[in-house]
């Protein structure tokens, strides 16, 4: 795959950074819709050359936050600076230096792939060649195809190509892989990684925890308009105090008699409608002890599974809900 370079390498100093310490900075960001605070006092910093992820369920405020940073929505309160610039004073410059992929990109279905890219390329004084971008997103063989005939994954890659054609210093990607099959999702991941390796900065939103762990240097977890945790994926997972999660349900018996807190290596116990979830340090010690405890209580095990702790487990620990609950 070809090099996804930016107009000014982020590592190249003053041309790209203009003396700004960070690529994105917002303080006390608030956006209200009638009586709802969609974004409620968000503080956010994204460093140059970083892939930063905003995570959370639908309705958490991710898209509204990003739209304020992209200049598409005017905040009600707070400071917003992107690439060291203020939207109120430097809108034209920012539009020329940013690439944006919206959650839903509506492109004309009667234009071809090449015509679409030429249209978007015409918006910029500087940028990349059409052939470069087609190679980058692996759509060269589709250059003459109508947009309406593309698959979902191909349309998503075309939307990303439109964001890249101006050789932006920073990309905003809002749920870039929602609805894609695993192969198409991995293709988008590769594009993001290639762009970052060339010096670009990325802010993306997602509710796929695997995607965040794979791509992001740092993440912020949003819930109900606020950031409730921030750090590297590794640090947030480590904050659980254990590496594994054991989930199980019972057949018969409500489980009140189970002494789960006392099991070896268990650091947290959660119960919901689906059953129980234990955060444990050593699976090989916890599971035999759990089986013995279930037997002692007179209950019968219905389901048992284990997995390495993930960012979704962090969200559950912080909110008591899973992303799927949303």
C-alpha positions as CSV (number, residue, x, y, z in Angstrom):
1,X,0.0,0.0,0.0
2,X,1.3,3.4,-0.9
3,X,2.5,6.1,1.6
4,X,-0.4,8.1,3.1
5,X,1.6,11.2,3.6
6,X,0.3,14.5,4.8
7,X,0.9,17.9,3.3
8,X,3.2,18.9,6.1
9,X,4.8,16.1,8.1
10,X,3.8,16.4,11.7
11,X,7.4,15.6,12.6
12,X,8.6,18.4,10.4
13,X,8.1,21.2,12.8
14,X,6.7,24.7,12.2
15,X,5.0,24.2,8.8
16,X,2.5,21.8,10.2
17,X,2.4,22.8,13.9
18,X,2.6,26.6,13.6
19,X,4.0,26.7,17.2
20,X,1.0,24.9,18.6
21,X,1.8,22.4,21.4
22,X,-1.1,20.1,20.5
23,X,-3.1,19.2,17.4
24,X,-6.4,19.5,19.3
25,X,-7.3,21.3,22.5
26,X,-10.7,21.9,23.9
27,X,-11.7,23.0,27.4
28,X,-15.1,23.0,29.0
29,X,-16.8,22.1,25.8
30,X,-20.6,22.2,26.1
31,X,-23.3,21.7,23.5
32,X,-27.0,21.7,24.4
33,X,-30.1,20.7,22.4
34,X,-33.2,22.1,24.1
35,X,-32.9,20.7,27.7
36,X,-30.3,18.0,26.9
37,X,-26.6,18.5,27.4
38,X,-25.3,16.4,24.5
39,X,-21.7,17.4,25.5
40,X,-21.3,18.4,29.1
41,X,-18.0,20.0,29.9
42,X,-15.5,18.0,27.9
43,X,-11.8,18.6,28.2
44,X,-9.7,17.0,25.5
45,X,-6.1,17.2,24.2
46,X,-4.8,15.3,21.1
47,X,-1.0,15.4,20.5
48,X,0.6,15.7,17.1
49,X,1.0,12.4,15.3
50,X,-1.3,10.6,17.7
51,X,-4.3,8.4,17.0
52,X,-6.8,9.3,19.6
53,X,-10.1,7.5,20.1
54,X,-13.4,8.7,21.5
55,X,-15.2,5.6,22.8
56,X,-18.7,5.0,24.0
57,X,-22.2,3.8,23.1
58,X,-24.5,5.6,20.7
59,X,-25.8,8.8,22.3
60,X,-22.7,9.2,24.5
61,X,-21.9,12.6,22.8
62,X,-19.0,11.4,20.6
63,X,-20.3,12.7,17.3
64,X,-21.4,16.0,18.7
65,X,-18.0,16.5,20.3
66,X,-16.3,15.7,17.0
67,X,-18.6,18.0,15.0
68,X,-17.7,20.9,17.3
69,X,-14.0,20.1,16.7
70,X,-14.6,19.9,12.9
71,X,-16.3,23.3,12.8
72,X,-19.6,21.7,11.8
73,X,-21.4,22.6,15.1
74,X,-21.0,25.8,17.1
75,X,-20.4,25.0,20.8
76,X,-22.5,26.8,23.4
77,X,-19.5,27.0,25.8
78,X,-15.9,26.2,25.9
79,X,-12.6,26.7,24.1
80,X,-11.8,24.8,20.9
81,X,-8.5,25.0,19.0
82,X,-7.5,22.7,16.1
83,X,-4.0,22.7,14.7
84,X,-3.4,25.7,17.0
85,X,-6.2,27.7,15.3
86,X,-9.6,29.0,16.2
87,X,-12.5,28.2,13.9
88,X,-13.9,31.7,14.3
89,X,-10.8,33.3,12.9
90,X,-9.2,30.7,10.6
91,X,-12.0,28.7,9.1
92,X,-10.7,28.7,5.5
93,X,-7.2,27.5,6.6
94,X,-8.6,24.8,8.8
95,X,-10.9,23.5,6.0
96,X,-7.9,23.2,3.7
97,X,-5.8,21.3,6.3
98,X,-8.4,18.8,7.7
99,X,-9.8,15.6,6.3
100,X,-13.2,14.6,7.5
101,X,-15.1,11.3,7.2
102,X,-18.6,11.7,8.6
103,X,-20.6,8.9,10.2
104,X,-22.7,8.8,7.0
105,X,-21.2,10.1,3.8
106,X,-23.8,10.7,1.1
107,X,-22.0,10.7,-2.3
108,X,-23.8,11.0,-5.6
109,X,-24.5,7.5,-6.9
110,X,-24.5,8.6,-10.5
111,X,-20.9,9.8,-10.4
112,X,-18.0,7.4,-10.9
113,X,-15.3,6.8,-8.3
114,X,-12.8,8.9,-10.3
115,X,-15.3,11.7,-10.8
116,X,-16.1,11.8,-7.1
117,X,-12.4,12.1,-6.2
118,X,-11.8,14.7,-8.8
119,X,-14.6,16.8,-7.4
120,X,-13.2,16.6,-3.9
121,X,-9.7,17.2,-5.1
122,X,-10.9,20.5,-6.7
123,X,-11.7,21.9,-3.3
124,X,-8.0,22.1,-2.4
125,X,-5.1,24.2,-3.7
126,X,-2.7,21.4,-2.8
127,X,-3.3,17.7,-2.4
128,X,-2.6,14.3,-3.8
129,X,-3.1,12.9,-7.3
130,X,-6.2,10.8,-8.0
131,X,-4.0,7.8,-8.9
132,X,-2.2,8.0,-5.6
133,X,-5.4,8.0,-3.6
134,X,-7.0,5.3,-5.6
135,X,-4.0,3.1,-5.0
136,X,-4.0,4.0,-1.3
137,X,-7.6,2.9,-0.8
138,X,-7.3,0.0,-3.2
139,X,-10.0,1.2,-5.6
140,X,-8.0,1.6,-8.8
141,X,-9.9,-1.2,-10.5
142,X,-13.2,0.6,-9.6
143,X,-12.3,4.1,-10.9
144,X,-14.9,3.9,-13.6
145,X,-17.6,2.3,-11.5
146,X,-20.7,4.3,-10.4
147,X,-20.7,5.0,-6.7
148,X,-24.2,3.4,-6.5
149,X,-22.7,0.1,-7.6
150,X,-20.0,-0.1,-4.9
151,X,-20.2,-2.5,-2.0
152,X,-20.6,-1.1,1.6
153,X,-16.9,-1.5,2.2
154,X,-15.9,0.1,-1.1
155,X,-18.1,3.1,-0.4
156,X,-16.5,3.5,3.1
157,X,-13.0,3.4,1.5
158,X,-14.1,6.0,-1.1
159,X,-15.4,8.2,1.7
160,X,-12.0,7.9,3.3
161,X,-10.3,8.6,0.0
162,X,-12.3,11.9,-0.2
163,X,-11.0,12.8,3.2
164,X,-7.4,12.0,2.2
165,X,-7.3,13.6,-1.3
166,X,-6.4,17.1,0.1
167,X,-3.3,15.6,1.9
168,X,-4.7,16.8,5.3
169,X,-2.6,17.4,8.4
170,X,-5.3,15.7,10.5
171,X,-8.1,13.3,9.9
172,X,-11.5,13.2,11.8
173,X,-13.1,9.8,11.4
174,X,-16.6,9.3,12.9
175,X,-17.4,5.6,13.3
176,X,-15.3,4.7,10.2
177,X,-16.0,1.0,10.2
178,X,-19.6,0.7,11.4
179,X,-21.5,-1.9,9.3
180,X,-18.5,-3.2,7.6
181,X,-17.5,-6.9,7.3
182,X,-14.3,-8.0,9.1
183,X,-12.2,-7.8,5.9
184,X,-13.3,-4.3,5.0
185,X,-12.8,-3.2,8.6
186,X,-9.2,-4.4,8.6
187,X,-8.6,-2.6,5.3
188,X,-9.7,0.7,6.9
189,X,-7.5,0.0,9.9
190,X,-4.5,-0.4,7.6
191,X,-5.3,2.9,6.0
192,X,-5.4,4.7,9.3
193,X,-2.2,3.1,10.4
194,X,-0.4,4.0,7.2
195,X,-1.6,7.6,7.5
196,X,-0.3,7.9,11.1
197,X,3.0,6.3,10.1
198,X,3.4,9.2,7.5
199,X,3.1,11.8,10.3
200,X,-0.7,12.4,10.3
201,X,-2.9,12.9,13.4
202,X,-6.2,11.1,13.7
203,X,-9.2,11.5,16.0
204,X,-11.7,8.8,15.6
205,X,-14.9,7.8,17.3
206,X,-15.9,4.1,17.6
207,X,-18.0,1.8,19.8
208,X,-15.8,-1.2,18.7
209,X,-13.4,-1.8,21.5
210,X,-11.1,-4.0,19.5
211,X,-10.8,-1.2,16.9
212,X,-9.8,1.3,19.6
213,X,-7.2,-1.1,21.2
214,X,-5.8,-1.9,17.8
215,X,-5.4,1.7,16.4
216,X,-5.3,4.2,19.2
217,X,-2.4,5.5,21.2
218,X,-4.8,7.0,23.8
219,X,-8.5,6.8,24.3
220,X,-11.2,8.7,26.2
221,X,-14.4,6.8,27.2
222,X,-17.5,9.0,26.9
223,X,-20.9,8.4,28.6
224,X,-23.8,10.7,28.7
225,X,-21.9,13.7,27.4
226,X,-18.9,13.4,29.7
227,X,-15.5,11.8,29.6
228,X,-15.3,9.3,32.4
229,X,-11.9,7.8,31.8
230,X,-8.8,8.6,29.6
231,X,-5.5,6.9,29.0
232,X,-3.7,4.4,26.9
233,X,-5.8,1.2,26.2
234,X,-3.3,-0.8,28.2
235,X,-3.4,1.5,31.2
236,X,-7.2,1.6,31.3
237,X,-7.4,-2.2,31.1
238,X,-4.8,-2.5,33.8
239,X,-7.0,-0.3,36.0
240,X,-9.4,-3.2,36.4
241,X,-6.7,-4.9,38.6
242,X,-6.8,-8.2,36.7
243,X,-6.2,-9.6,33.3
244,X,-9.2,-11.9,32.8
245,X,-13.0,-11.9,33.0
246,X,-15.0,-15.1,33.8
247,X,-18.7,-15.0,32.9
248,X,-21.2,-17.6,33.9
249,X,-24.9,-18.2,34.5
250,X,-26.8,-20.7,36.7
251,X,-29.6,-23.2,36.1
252,X,-31.7,-23.4,39.2
253,X,-30.9,-21.4,42.3
254,X,-30.6,-17.6,42.4
255,X,-27.0,-17.6,43.3
256,X,-27.3,-15.6,46.5
257,X,-25.5,-18.3,48.4
258,X,-22.4,-18.1,46.3
259,X,-19.4,-16.6,48.0
260,X,-17.7,-15.2,44.9
261,X,-15.7,-12.4,46.6
262,X,-13.8,-15.0,48.5
263,X,-12.7,-17.0,45.4
264,X,-8.9,-16.9,44.8
265,X,-7.7,-14.0,42.6
266,X,-11.2,-12.4,42.2
267,X,-10.9,-8.6,42.3
268,X,-14.5,-7.7,41.3
269,X,-17.9,-9.3,41.0
270,X,-20.7,-8.0,38.8
271,X,-24.2,-9.4,38.4
272,X,-26.7,-8.6,35.7
273,X,-29.7,-10.3,33.9
274,X,-27.3,-12.5,32.0
275,X,-25.6,-13.9,35.0
276,X,-22.3,-13.1,36.7
277,X,-19.0,-11.6,35.6
278,X,-15.8,-12.0,37.7
279,X,-12.7,-10.0,37.1
280,X,-9.8,-12.4,38.0
281,X,-6.1,-12.5,38.2
282,X,-5.5,-16.2,37.5
283,X,-8.0,-18.1,35.5
284,X,-6.5,-21.5,36.3
285,X,-7.1,-20.9,40.0
286,X,-10.4,-19.1,39.9
287,X,-12.3,-21.5,37.7
288,X,-11.8,-24.7,39.7
289,X,-12.7,-22.7,42.8
290,X,-15.8,-21.3,41.1
291,X,-16.9,-24.8,40.1
292,X,-16.5,-26.1,43.6
293,X,-18.5,-23.1,45.0
294,X,-21.3,-23.6,42.5
295,X,-21.5,-27.3,43.5
296,X,-21.4,-26.5,47.2
297,X,-24.3,-24.0,46.8
298,X,-26.5,-26.7,45.1
299,X,-26.9,-24.7,41.9
300,X,-26.1,-25.9,38.4
301,X,-23.8,-24.2,35.9
302,X,-25.6,-23.1,32.7
303,X,-22.9,-21.2,30.8
304,X,-19.2,-20.5,31.4
305,X,-16.8,-18.4,29.3
306,X,-13.5,-16.5,29.8
307,X,-11.8,-13.8,27.9
308,X,-8.9,-11.3,28.4
309,X,-10.1,-8.1,29.9
310,X,-10.9,-5.4,27.2
311,X,-11.9,-1.8,27.0
312,X,-15.5,-2.9,27.1
313,X,-14.9,-4.4,30.5
314,X,-13.5,-1.0,31.6
315,X,-16.8,0.6,30.4
316,X,-18.9,-1.9,32.3
317,X,-16.8,-1.4,35.5
318,X,-17.3,2.4,35.2
319,X,-21.0,2.4,34.3
320,X,-22.5,-0.9,35.3
321,X,-23.8,-1.2,31.7
322,X,-22.4,-2.8,28.5
323,X,-22.2,-1.0,25.2
324,X,-24.8,-3.5,23.9
325,X,-27.3,-2.3,26.5
326,X,-27.3,1.0,24.6
